[in-house]
């Protein structure tokens, strides 16, 4: 098994654990669009609420909503990008994490 396959396996395991911890069972399917690209559809989204993180100045920040997606489905997000799932839309406030396996963004409902 090569490095890419190992990273993909780890990402799927992380997503499974996130779904179990949030009791959501199945992933939420959605899409993403920003000014620099065509819409990316069929994304497996994990929606997390009330997440604490350390901000750029070392200050504790609480994001009301964060959305995570597998990096193999979406390689990056940009500020002001839009995630959509059903009738729900979230605007990206800031990219939070992109480790090549999972991409996470702090978002606000639109």
MINUTOR-335321 format. One record per residue: residue number from 1; x, y, z of N, C-alpha, C in turn. Coordinates in Angstrom, 1 decimal. Each point is the difference from the previous one (the first is absolute). Layout:
N
pos->NUM | n.c1->X | n.c2->Y | n.c3->Z | ca.c1->X | ca.c2->Y | ca.c3->Z | c.c1->X | c.c2->Y | c.c3->Z
...
//
This chain:
110
pos->1 | n.c1->0.9 | n.c2->-1.2 | n.c3->0.0 | ca.c1->-0.9 | ca.c2->1.2 | ca.c3->0.0 | c.c1->0.9 | c.c2->1.2 | c.c3->0.0
pos->2 | n.c1->-0.3 | n.c2->1.0 | n.c3->-0.9 | ca.c1->0.9 | ca.c2->1.2 | ca.c3->-0.1 | c.c1->-0.5 | c.c2->1.0 | c.c3->1.0
pos->3 | n.c1->0.8 | n.c2->1.1 | n.c3->0.0 | ca.c1->-0.3 | ca.c2->1.1 | ca.c3->1.0 | c.c1->-1.3 | c.c2->0.6 | c.c3->-0.2
pos->4 | n.c1->-0.4 | n.c2->0.3 | n.c3->-1.3 | ca.c1->-1.3 | ca.c2->0.6 | ca.c3->-0.3 | c.c1->-1.1 | c.c2->-0.9 | c.c3->0.5
pos->5 | n.c1->0.1 | n.c2->-1.3 | n.c3->-0.2 | ca.c1->-1.1 | ca.c2->-0.9 | ca.c3->0.4 | c.c1->-0.1 | c.c2->-0.1 | c.c3->1.5
pos->6 | n.c1->1.2 | n.c2->0.1 | n.c3->0.7 | ca.c1->-0.1 | ca.c2->0.0 | ca.c3->1.5 | c.c1->-0.6 | c.c2->1.3 | c.c3->0.5
pos->7 | n.c1->0.3 | n.c2->1.2 | n.c3->-0.6 | ca.c1->-0.6 | ca.c2->1.2 | ca.c3->0.4 | c.c1->-1.5 | c.c2->0.0 | c.c3->-0.3
pos->8 | n.c1->-0.5 | n.c2->-0.6 | n.c3->-1.1 | ca.c1->-1.4 | ca.c2->-0.1 | ca.c3->-0.3 | c.c1->-0.7 | c.c2->-0.9 | c.c3->1.0
pos->9 | n.c1->0.6 | n.c2->-1.1 | n.c3->0.4 | ca.c1->-0.5 | ca.c2->-0.9 | ca.c3->1.0 | c.c1->-0.2 | c.c2->0.7 | c.c3->1.3
pos->10 | n.c1->1.1 | n.c2->0.8 | n.c3->0.4 | ca.c1->-0.1 | ca.c2->0.7 | ca.c3->1.3 | c.c1->-1.1 | c.c2->1.1 | c.c3->0.0
pos->11 | n.c1->-0.1 | n.c2->0.7 | n.c3->-1.2 | ca.c1->-1.1 | ca.c2->1.0 | ca.c3->-0.1 | c.c1->-1.4 | c.c2->-0.6 | c.c3->0.2
pos->12 | n.c1->-0.2 | n.c2->-1.2 | n.c3->-0.7 | ca.c1->-1.3 | ca.c2->-0.6 | ca.c3->0.2 | c.c1->-0.3 | c.c2->-0.4 | c.c3->1.4
pos->13 | n.c1->1.1 | n.c2->-0.5 | n.c3->0.7 | ca.c1->-0.2 | ca.c2->-0.4 | ca.c3->1.4 | c.c1->-0.3 | c.c2->1.2 | c.c3->0.9
pos->14 | n.c1->0.7 | n.c2->1.1 | n.c3->-0.3 | ca.c1->-0.3 | ca.c2->1.3 | ca.c3->0.8 | c.c1->-1.4 | c.c2->0.4 | c.c3->-0.3
pos->15 | n.c1->-0.5 | n.c2->0.0 | n.c3->-1.2 | ca.c1->-1.3 | ca.c2->0.4 | ca.c3->-0.3 | c.c1->-1.0 | c.c2->-0.9 | c.c3->0.7
pos->16 | n.c1->0.2 | n.c2->-1.3 | n.c3->0.0 | ca.c1->-0.9 | ca.c2->-0.9 | ca.c3->0.7 | c.c1->-0.1 | c.c2->0.3 | c.c3->1.5
pos->17 | n.c1->1.2 | n.c2->0.3 | n.c3->0.6 | ca.c1->0.0 | ca.c2->0.3 | ca.c3->1.4 | c.c1->-0.8 | c.c2->1.3 | c.c3->0.2
pos->18 | n.c1->0.2 | n.c2->1.0 | n.c3->-0.8 | ca.c1->-0.7 | ca.c2->1.3 | ca.c3->0.1 | c.c1->-1.5 | c.c2->-0.2 | c.c3->-0.1
pos->19 | n.c1->-0.4 | n.c2->-0.9 | n.c3->-0.9 | ca.c1->-1.5 | ca.c2->-0.2 | ca.c3->-0.1 | c.c1->-0.5 | c.c2->-0.7 | c.c3->1.2
pos->20 | n.c1->0.7 | n.c2->-1.0 | n.c3->0.5 | ca.c1->-0.4 | ca.c2->-0.7 | ca.c3->1.2 | c.c1->-0.1 | c.c2->0.9 | c.c3->1.2
pos->21 | n.c1->1.0 | n.c2->0.9 | n.c3->0.2 | ca.c1->0.1 | ca.c2->0.9 | ca.c3->1.1 | c.c1->-1.1 | c.c2->1.0 | c.c3->0.0
pos->22 | n.c1->-0.5 | n.c2->0.4 | n.c3->-1.2 | ca.c1->-1.0 | ca.c2->1.0 | ca.c3->-0.2 | c.c1->-1.4 | c.c2->-0.6 | c.c3->-0.2
pos->23 | n.c1->0.0 | n.c2->-1.4 | n.c3->0.1 | ca.c1->-1.3 | ca.c2->-0.7 | ca.c3->-0.1 | c.c1->-0.8 | c.c2->0.3 | c.c3->-1.3
pos->24 | n.c1->0.8 | n.c2->0.4 | n.c3->-1.1 | ca.c1->-0.8 | ca.c2->0.3 | ca.c3->-1.2 | c.c1->-0.1 | c.c2->-1.2 | c.c3->-0.9
pos->25 | n.c1->0.7 | n.c2->-1.1 | n.c3->0.3 | ca.c1->-0.1 | ca.c2->-1.2 | ca.c3->-0.8 | c.c1->0.5 | c.c2->0.1 | c.c3->-1.4
pos->26 | n.c1->-0.7 | n.c2->0.5 | n.c3->-0.9 | ca.c1->0.4 | ca.c2->0.1 | ca.c3->-1.4 | c.c1->0.6 | c.c2->1.4 | c.c3->-0.3
pos->27 | n.c1->0.9 | n.c2->0.1 | n.c3->-1.0 | ca.c1->0.5 | ca.c2->1.3 | ca.c3->-0.3 | c.c1->-1.1 | c.c2->0.9 | c.c3->-0.7
pos->28 | n.c1->0.2 | n.c2->1.3 | n.c3->0.1 | ca.c1->-0.9 | ca.c2->0.9 | ca.c3->-0.7 | c.c1->0.7 | c.c2->0.2 | c.c3->-1.4
pos->29 | n.c1->-0.8 | n.c2->-0.1 | n.c3->-1.0 | ca.c1->0.5 | ca.c2->0.2 | ca.c3->-1.4 | c.c1->-0.2 | c.c2->1.5 | c.c3->-0.3
pos->30 | n.c1->1.0 | n.c2->0.6 | n.c3->-0.7 | ca.c1->-0.1 | ca.c2->1.4 | ca.c3->-0.3 | c.c1->0.9 | c.c2->0.4 | c.c3->-1.1
pos->31 | n.c1->0.1 | n.c2->1.3 | n.c3->-0.2 | ca.c1->0.9 | ca.c2->0.5 | ca.c3->-1.1 | c.c1->0.7 | c.c2->1.2 | c.c3->0.6
pos->32 | n.c1->1.0 | n.c2->0.5 | n.c3->-0.8 | ca.c1->0.8 | ca.c2->1.2 | ca.c3->0.4 | c.c1->0.3 | c.c2->0.8 | c.c3->-1.3
pos->33 | n.c1->0.0 | n.c2->1.3 | n.c3->0.2 | ca.c1->0.3 | ca.c2->0.9 | ca.c3->-1.2 | c.c1->0.6 | c.c2->1.2 | c.c3->0.6
pos->34 | n.c1->1.1 | n.c2->0.5 | n.c3->-0.8 | ca.c1->0.5 | ca.c2->1.3 | ca.c3->0.3 | c.c1->0.3 | c.c2->0.7 | c.c3->-1.3
pos->35 | n.c1->0.5 | n.c2->1.2 | n.c3->0.1 | ca.c1->0.2 | ca.c2->0.8 | ca.c3->-1.3 | c.c1->1.0 | c.c2->-0.5 | c.c3->-0.9
pos->36 | n.c1->0.9 | n.c2->-0.9 | n.c3->0.5 | ca.c1->1.1 | ca.c2->-0.4 | ca.c3->-0.8 | c.c1->-0.2 | c.c2->-1.4 | c.c3->-0.7
pos->37 | n.c1->-1.2 | n.c2->-0.6 | n.c3->0.1 | ca.c1->-0.2 | ca.c2->-1.3 | ca.c3->-0.5 | c.c1->-1.5 | c.c2->-0.3 | c.c3->-0.3
pos->38 | n.c1->-0.2 | n.c2->-1.0 | n.c3->-0.8 | ca.c1->-1.3 | ca.c2->-0.5 | ca.c3->-0.2 | c.c1->-0.5 | c.c2->-0.7 | c.c3->1.3
pos->39 | n.c1->-1.3 | n.c2->-0.2 | n.c3->0.1 | ca.c1->-0.5 | ca.c2->-0.7 | ca.c3->1.2 | c.c1->0.5 | c.c2->-1.4 | c.c3->0.1
pos->40 | n.c1->0.3 | n.c2->-0.5 | n.c3->1.2 | ca.c1->0.5 | ca.c2->-1.3 | ca.c3->0.3 | c.c1->-1.2 | c.c2->-0.7 | c.c3->0.7
pos->41 | n.c1->-0.5 | n.c2->-1.1 | n.c3->-0.6 | ca.c1->-1.2 | ca.c2->-0.6 | ca.c3->0.5 | c.c1->0.3 | c.c2->-1.4 | c.c3->0.5
pos->42 | n.c1->-1.0 | n.c2->-0.6 | n.c3->0.7 | ca.c1->0.2 | ca.c2->-1.3 | ca.c3->0.5 | c.c1->0.9 | c.c2->-0.2 | c.c3->1.2
pos->43 | n.c1->0.2 | n.c2->1.1 | n.c3->0.8 | ca.c1->1.0 | ca.c2->0.0 | ca.c3->1.1 | c.c1->-0.7 | c.c2->-0.6 | c.c3->1.2
pos->44 | n.c1->0.8 | n.c2->-0.8 | n.c3->0.7 | ca.c1->-0.4 | ca.c2->-0.5 | ca.c3->1.3 | c.c1->0.4 | c.c2->1.0 | c.c3->1.1
pos->45 | n.c1->-0.9 | n.c2->0.7 | n.c3->0.6 | ca.c1->0.2 | ca.c2->1.0 | ca.c3->0.9 | c.c1->-0.2 | c.c2->-0.5 | c.c3->1.5
pos->46 | n.c1->0.9 | n.c2->0.4 | n.c3->0.9 | ca.c1->-0.2 | ca.c2->-0.2 | ca.c3->1.4 | c.c1->-0.2 | c.c2->1.4 | c.c3->0.6
pos->47 | n.c1->-1.1 | n.c2->0.2 | n.c3->0.7 | ca.c1->-0.4 | ca.c2->1.3 | ca.c3->0.5 | c.c1->0.2 | c.c2->-0.1 | c.c3->1.6
pos->48 | n.c1->0.9 | n.c2->0.8 | n.c3->0.5 | ca.c1->0.3 | ca.c2->0.0 | ca.c3->1.4 | c.c1->-0.5 | c.c2->1.4 | c.c3->0.6
pos->49 | n.c1->-0.5 | n.c2->-0.1 | n.c3->1.2 | ca.c1->-0.5 | ca.c2->1.3 | ca.c3->0.7 | c.c1->0.8 | c.c2->0.3 | c.c3->1.2
pos->50 | n.c1->0.1 | n.c2->1.3 | n.c3->0.3 | ca.c1->0.7 | ca.c2->0.4 | ca.c3->1.3 | c.c1->1.3 | c.c2->-0.6 | c.c3->0.2
pos->51 | n.c1->0.9 | n.c2->0.3 | n.c3->-1.0 | ca.c1->1.4 | ca.c2->-0.6 | ca.c3->0.0 | c.c1->1.0 | c.c2->1.1 | c.c3->0.5
pos->52 | n.c1->0.8 | n.c2->-0.4 | n.c3->1.0 | ca.c1->1.0 | ca.c2->1.0 | ca.c3->0.5 | c.c1->1.3 | c.c2->-0.2 | c.c3->-0.8
pos->53 | n.c1->0.7 | n.c2->1.1 | n.c3->-0.3 | ca.c1->1.3 | ca.c2->-0.1 | ca.c3->-0.6 | c.c1->0.8 | c.c2->1.2 | c.c3->0.4
pos->54 | n.c1->1.3 | n.c2->-0.1 | n.c3->-0.1 | ca.c1->0.9 | ca.c2->1.1 | ca.c3->0.3 | c.c1->0.1 | c.c2->0.9 | c.c3->-1.2
pos->55 | n.c1->-0.3 | n.c2->1.3 | n.c3->0.1 | ca.c1->0.1 | ca.c2->0.9 | ca.c3->-1.1 | c.c1->1.4 | c.c2->0.4 | c.c3->-0.3
pos->56 | n.c1->0.2 | n.c2->0.9 | n.c3->-1.1 | ca.c1->1.3 | ca.c2->0.4 | ca.c3->-0.4 | c.c1->0.9 | c.c2->0.7 | c.c3->1.1
pos->57 | n.c1->-0.7 | n.c2->0.7 | n.c3->0.9 | ca.c1->0.7 | ca.c2->0.7 | ca.c3->1.0 | c.c1->0.1 | c.c2->-0.8 | c.c3->1.3
pos->58 | n.c1->-0.3 | n.c2->-1.3 | n.c3->0.0 | ca.c1->0.0 | ca.c2->-0.8 | ca.c3->1.2 | c.c1->-1.2 | c.c2->0.1 | c.c3->0.8
pos->59 | n.c1->-1.0 | n.c2->0.7 | n.c3->-0.5 | ca.c1->-1.3 | ca.c2->0.2 | ca.c3->0.7 | c.c1->-0.9 | c.c2->-1.1 | c.c3->-0.3
pos->60 | n.c1->-0.8 | n.c2->-0.5 | n.c3->1.0 | ca.c1->-0.9 | ca.c2->-1.1 | ca.c3->-0.2 | c.c1->-1.2 | c.c2->0.6 | c.c3->-0.8
pos->61 | n.c1->-0.4 | n.c2->-0.7 | n.c3->-1.1 | ca.c1->-1.1 | ca.c2->0.3 | ca.c3->-0.8 | c.c1->-1.0 | c.c2->-1.1 | c.c3->0.0
pos->62 | n.c1->-1.2 | n.c2->0.3 | n.c3->0.1 | ca.c1->-1.1 | ca.c2->-1.0 | ca.c3->-0.1 | c.c1->-0.8 | c.c2->0.2 | c.c3->-1.3
pos->63 | n.c1->0.1 | n.c2->-1.0 | n.c3->-0.9 | ca.c1->-0.7 | ca.c2->0.1 | ca.c3->-1.2 | c.c1->-1.4 | c.c2->-0.7 | c.c3->0.2
pos->64 | n.c1->-1.1 | n.c2->0.7 | n.c3->-0.3 | ca.c1->-1.3 | ca.c2->-0.6 | ca.c3->0.1 | c.c1->-0.1 | c.c2->-1.2 | c.c3->-0.9
pos->65 | n.c1->0.5 | n.c2->0.1 | n.c3->-1.2 | ca.c1->-0.1 | ca.c2->-1.1 | ca.c3->-0.9 | c.c1->1.3 | c.c2->-0.1 | c.c3->-0.8
pos->66 | n.c1->0.5 | n.c2->-1.3 | n.c3->-0.2 | ca.c1->1.1 | ca.c2->-0.3 | ca.c3->-0.8 | c.c1->-0.4 | c.c2->-1.1 | c.c3->-1.0
pos->67 | n.c1->0.4 | n.c2->0.0 | n.c3->-1.2 | ca.c1->-0.3 | ca.c2->-1.0 | ca.c3->-1.0 | c.c1->1.4 | c.c2->-0.6 | c.c3->-0.4
pos->68 | n.c1->0.0 | n.c2->-1.4 | n.c3->0.0 | ca.c1->1.2 | ca.c2->-0.7 | ca.c3->-0.4 | c.c1->-0.4 | c.c2->-0.9 | c.c3->-1.2
pos->69 | n.c1->1.0 | n.c2->-0.1 | n.c3->-0.9 | ca.c1->-0.2 | ca.c2->-0.8 | ca.c3->-1.2 | c.c1->1.3 | c.c2->-0.7 | c.c3->-0.3
pos->70 | n.c1->-0.1 | n.c2->-1.2 | n.c3->-0.7 | ca.c1->1.2 | ca.c2->-0.7 | ca.c3->-0.3 | c.c1->0.8 | c.c2->0.8 | c.c3->-1.1
pos->71 | n.c1->1.3 | n.c2->0.1 | n.c3->0.2 | ca.c1->0.9 | ca.c2->0.8 | ca.c3->-0.9 | c.c1->0.0 | c.c2->-0.6 | c.c3->-1.4
pos->72 | n.c1->-0.2 | n.c2->-1.3 | n.c3->-0.1 | ca.c1->-0.1 | ca.c2->-0.7 | ca.c3->-1.3 | c.c1->-1.2 | c.c2->0.5 | c.c3->-0.8
pos->73 | n.c1->-1.0 | n.c2->0.5 | n.c3->0.7 | ca.c1->-1.2 | ca.c2->0.5 | ca.c3->-0.7 | c.c1->0.0 | c.c2->1.5 | c.c3->-0.2
pos->74 | n.c1->0.7 | n.c2->0.7 | n.c3->0.9 | ca.c1->0.1 | ca.c2->1.5 | ca.c3->-0.1 | c.c1->1.4 | c.c2->0.4 | c.c3->0.6
pos->75 | n.c1->0.8 | n.c2->0.4 | n.c3->-0.9 | ca.c1->1.4 | ca.c2->0.3 | ca.c3->0.4 | c.c1->0.3 | c.c2->1.2 | c.c3->0.8
pos->76 | n.c1->-1.0 | n.c2->1.0 | n.c3->0.0 | ca.c1->0.2 | ca.c2->1.2 | ca.c3->0.7 | c.c1->-1.3 | c.c2->0.8 | c.c3->0.1
pos->77 | n.c1->-0.1 | n.c2->0.9 | n.c3->1.0 | ca.c1->-1.2 | ca.c2->0.9 | ca.c3->0.0 | c.c1->0.6 | c.c2->1.4 | c.c3->0.1
pos->78 | n.c1->-0.9 | n.c2->1.0 | n.c3->-0.3 | ca.c1->0.4 | ca.c2->1.4 | ca.c3->0.0 | c.c1->-1.0 | c.c2->0.7 | c.c3->0.8
pos->79 | n.c1->0.5 | n.c2->1.1 | n.c3->0.7 | ca.c1->-0.9 | ca.c2->0.9 | ca.c3->0.7 | c.c1->-1.1 | c.c2->0.5 | c.c3->-1.0
pos->80 | n.c1->-1.2 | n.c2->0.0 | n.c3->0.5 | ca.c1->-1.2 | ca.c2->0.4 | ca.c3->-0.8 | c.c1->-0.5 | c.c2->-1.1 | c.c3->-0.9
pos->81 | n.c1->0.6 | n.c2->-1.2 | n.c3->0.0 | ca.c1->-0.5 | ca.c2->-1.1 | ca.c3->-0.8 | c.c1->-1.3 | c.c2->-0.5 | c.c3->0.7
pos->82 | n.c1->-0.8 | n.c2->-0.7 | n.c3->-0.8 | ca.c1->-1.4 | ca.c2->-0.4 | ca.c3->0.5 | c.c1->-0.1 | c.c2->-1.6 | c.c3->0.0
pos->83 | n.c1->-0.4 | n.c2->-0.5 | n.c3->1.2 | ca.c1->-0.4 | ca.c2->-1.4 | ca.c3->0.0 | c.c1->-1.5 | c.c2->-0.1 | c.c3->0.0
pos->84 | n.c1->-0.5 | n.c2->-1.0 | n.c3->-0.7 | ca.c1->-1.5 | ca.c2->-0.1 | ca.c3->-0.1 | c.c1->-0.3 | c.c2->-1.5 | c.c3->0.2
pos->85 | n.c1->-1.1 | n.c2->-0.2 | n.c3->0.8 | ca.c1->-0.5 | ca.c2->-1.3 | ca.c3->0.2 | c.c1->-1.5 | c.c2->0.1 | c.c3->0.1
pos->86 | n.c1->-0.8 | n.c2->-0.5 | n.c3->-0.9 | ca.c1->-1.4 | ca.c2->0.2 | ca.c3->0.0 | c.c1->-0.4 | c.c2->1.5 | c.c3->-0.1
pos->87 | n.c1->-0.8 | n.c2->0.4 | n.c3->1.0 | ca.c1->-0.3 | ca.c2->1.4 | ca.c3->0.0 | c.c1->0.9 | c.c2->0.9 | c.c3->0.9
pos->88 | n.c1->1.0 | n.c2->-0.7 | n.c3->0.5 | ca.c1->1.0 | ca.c2->0.7 | ca.c3->0.9 | c.c1->1.2 | c.c2->0.5 | c.c3->-0.7
pos->89 | n.c1->0.4 | n.c2->1.2 | n.c3->0.3 | ca.c1->1.2 | ca.c2->0.6 | ca.c3->-0.6 | c.c1->0.9 | c.c2->0.6 | c.c3->1.1
pos->90 | n.c1->1.3 | n.c2->-0.2 | n.c3->-0.1 | ca.c1->0.9 | ca.c2->0.6 | ca.c3->1.0 | c.c1->1.1 | c.c2->0.7 | c.c3->-0.8
pos->91 | n.c1->0.4 | n.c2->1.2 | n.c3->0.5 | ca.c1->1.0 | ca.c2->0.8 | ca.c3->-0.6 | c.c1->1.3 | c.c2->-0.3 | c.c3->0.8
pos->92 | n.c1->1.1 | n.c2->-0.2 | n.c3->-0.7 | ca.c1->1.3 | ca.c2->-0.2 | ca.c3->0.7 | c.c1->0.5 | c.c2->1.3 | c.c3->0.6
pos->93 | n.c1->0.3 | n.c2->0.0 | n.c3->1.3 | ca.c1->0.6 | ca.c2->1.1 | ca.c3->0.7 | c.c1->1.5 | c.c2->-0.1 | c.c3->-0.1
pos->94 | n.c1->0.5 | n.c2->-1.2 | n.c3->0.1 | ca.c1->1.5 | ca.c2->-0.2 | ca.c3->0.0 | c.c1->0.3 | c.c2->-1.5 | c.c3->-0.2
pos->95 | n.c1->1.0 | n.c2->-0.3 | n.c3->-0.8 | ca.c1->0.5 | ca.c2->-1.3 | ca.c3->0.0 | c.c1->0.7 | c.c2->-0.3 | c.c3->1.3
pos->96 | n.c1->-0.3 | n.c2->-1.2 | n.c3->0.6 | ca.c1->0.5 | ca.c2->-0.3 | ca.c3->1.3 | c.c1->1.2 | c.c2->-1.0 | c.c3->-0.1
pos->97 | n.c1->-0.2 | n.c2->-1.0 | n.c3->-0.8 | ca.c1->1.0 | ca.c2->-1.1 | ca.c3->-0.1 | c.c1->0.0 | c.c2->-0.6 | c.c3->-1.4
pos->98 | n.c1->1.2 | n.c2->-0.3 | n.c3->-0.5 | ca.c1->0.1 | ca.c2->-0.8 | ca.c3->-1.2 | c.c1->1.3 | c.c2->-0.7 | c.c3->0.1
pos->99 | n.c1->-0.1 | n.c2->-1.3 | n.c3->0.4 | ca.c1->1.2 | ca.c2->-0.8 | ca.c3->0.2 | c.c1->0.2 | c.c2->-1.0 | c.c3->-1.1
pos->100 | n.c1->-0.7 | n.c2->0.2 | n.c3->-1.1 | ca.c1->0.1 | ca.c2->-0.9 | ca.c3->-1.1 | c.c1->-0.9 | c.c2->-1.2 | c.c3->0.1
pos->101 | n.c1->-0.6 | n.c2->-0.2 | n.c3->1.1 | ca.c1->-1.0 | ca.c2->-1.1 | ca.c3->0.2 | c.c1->-1.4 | c.c2->0.6 | c.c3->0.2
pos->102 | n.c1->-0.1 | n.c2->1.0 | n.c3->0.9 | ca.c1->-1.3 | ca.c2->0.6 | ca.c3->0.3 | c.c1->0.2 | c.c2->1.5 | c.c3->-0.1
pos->103 | n.c1->-1.0 | n.c2->0.6 | n.c3->-0.6 | ca.c1->-0.1 | ca.c2->1.5 | ca.c3->-0.2 | c.c1->-1.2 | c.c2->0.4 | c.c3->0.9
pos->104 | n.c1->0.3 | n.c2->1.0 | n.c3->0.9 | ca.c1->-1.0 | ca.c2->0.5 | ca.c3->0.9 | c.c1->-0.1 | c.c2->1.5 | c.c3->-0.1
pos->105 | n.c1->-1.2 | n.c2->0.5 | n.c3->0.1 | ca.c1->-0.2 | ca.c2->1.4 | ca.c3->-0.1 | c.c1->-1.0 | c.c2->0.5 | c.c3->1.1
pos->106 | n.c1->0.2 | n.c2->1.1 | n.c3->0.6 | ca.c1->-0.9 | ca.c2->0.7 | ca.c3->0.9 | c.c1->-1.1 | c.c2->0.7 | c.c3->-0.9
pos->107 | n.c1->-1.2 | n.c2->-0.3 | n.c3->0.2 | ca.c1->-1.1 | ca.c2->0.5 | ca.c3->-0.8 | c.c1->-1.1 | c.c2->0.7 | c.c3->0.8
pos->108 | n.c1->-0.8 | n.c2->0.8 | n.c3->-0.7 | ca.c1->-1.2 | ca.c2->0.6 | ca.c3->0.6 | c.c1->-1.2 | c.c2->-0.3 | c.c3->-0.9
pos->109 | n.c1->-1.1 | n.c2->-0.3 | n.c3->0.6 | ca.c1->-1.2 | ca.c2->-0.2 | ca.c3->-0.9 | c.c1->-0.3 | c.c2->1.3 | c.c3->-0.8
pos->110 | n.c1->-0.4 | n.c2->-0.3 | n.c3->-1.2 | ca.c1->-0.3 | ca.c2->1.2 | ca.c3->-0.9 | c.c1->-1.5 | c.c2->0.1 | c.c3->-0.2
//
